[in-house]
């Protein structure tokens, strides 16, 4: 059931992200419409006020520039509906920005995950190929200044500015004469900068240029937000596909696991009902029925406990737990399985009677699952070594077995719910793929650390548990 809840949560996240992006797009569209009204009002007002031919010529030029700007923004706005061309949209954005402001070069720099460096996402200009691979620290340069202050800057004498970094000019042979640099925001968080260089008419940048550049910065931020949204959407889509695949595998697996113990139980009941006088046969049948019933009970118990663990409804009966008793009890229960595989378990010396505060039932399940796995996936005629190290505050338990080993890539996912390295129903060993999920979950309840190491070349797997004698998760005070 919780798997369907997980799928619902993923879908809900996608829906919420979608609504957020649509709201941002509508907000920017409203800004553009507002700008159109202001520009048309400005034009009509100037037409009324202008009388001289020179003013009218300037007005016509300004009107042309305004119309061109509106056409450009409208064009770019239509580009944003393209769901599969984010990089080309960004390139188009800075090319149009450079054209509108008559600039020699333009670029978009985005913050890397470390939030300390910027990388070039898109670059225009005849020197663009030389700088694409470089990163810039936010502690240096004009772009770094804009990131730190989160304010746009107009710099018409860059070489006189204390934050200007001339290394790119020396590298490329480009001569920076003027800079217009604006921050890019997504959900009020700075994500990068839009940078425009050198008016080709050698005019200084002014506030009017800055206002125009802000329009392009807004559109750029939307395009980048959309790109990130689509990336997350793709990730969530893959998660849904994987979750559905795991669900399908689980349904097949659980059907198989429930039938496996029921088959011999039913067969033995039929057999014994016809041979009640055969004492040896009766004994053998009852032993098998008991073993399979225990196995079936463990399967059902694991499913119930997994749902309780996911719902955070596990009750912990805190007691002093001695490892000696638990390990010997598990060894006895696994005795038949060990004989089948000709495997022995080598236990450590428990004479010091080491103990931790934990839940005895949950601790039993943790250690049973690890030893059961060690037997099932170990080499025949091998020895499983259990070691225990004790300090004043901690107890570390290691279980090492010789076997095929686990690839490093699989170690990262092996504790994922329903994850099995062999999903086929013809696999050698049984299991639901939730054992290690329970081990990890129960260990965390005790404040313990659970790790798995392995070597395929040397054929070994090591499961390690580090327990606090008095767990930090203990809900009451306790002194030794």
Secondary structure, DSSP 4 states (H G I P E B T S, - for coil): -HHHHHHHHHHHHHHHHHHHHHHHHHHHHHHHHHHHHHHHHHHHHHHHH--SHHHHHHHHHHHHHHHHHHHHHHHHHHHTT-TT-HHHHHHHHHHHHHHHTTEEEEEEEEE-TTSSEEEEEEEESTTHHHHTT-EEETTSHHHHHHHHHT--EEES-GGGSTT--THHHHHH------EEEEEEEETTEEEEEEEEEEETT-PPP-HHHHHHHHHHHHHHHHHHHHHHHHHHHHHHHHHHHHHHHHHHHHHHHHHHHHHHHHHHHHHHHHHHHH-TT-HHHHHHHHHHHHHHHHHHHHHHHHHHHHHHHHTT-----EEEEEHHHHHHHHHHHTHHHHHHHT-EEE----TT--EEEEEHHHHHHHHHHHHHHHHHTBPTT-EEEEEEEE-SSEEEEEEEEEBS---HHHHTTTTSTT--S--STT-SS---S-HHHHHHHHHHHTT-EEEEEEETTTTEEEEEEEEESS-TT-SS----
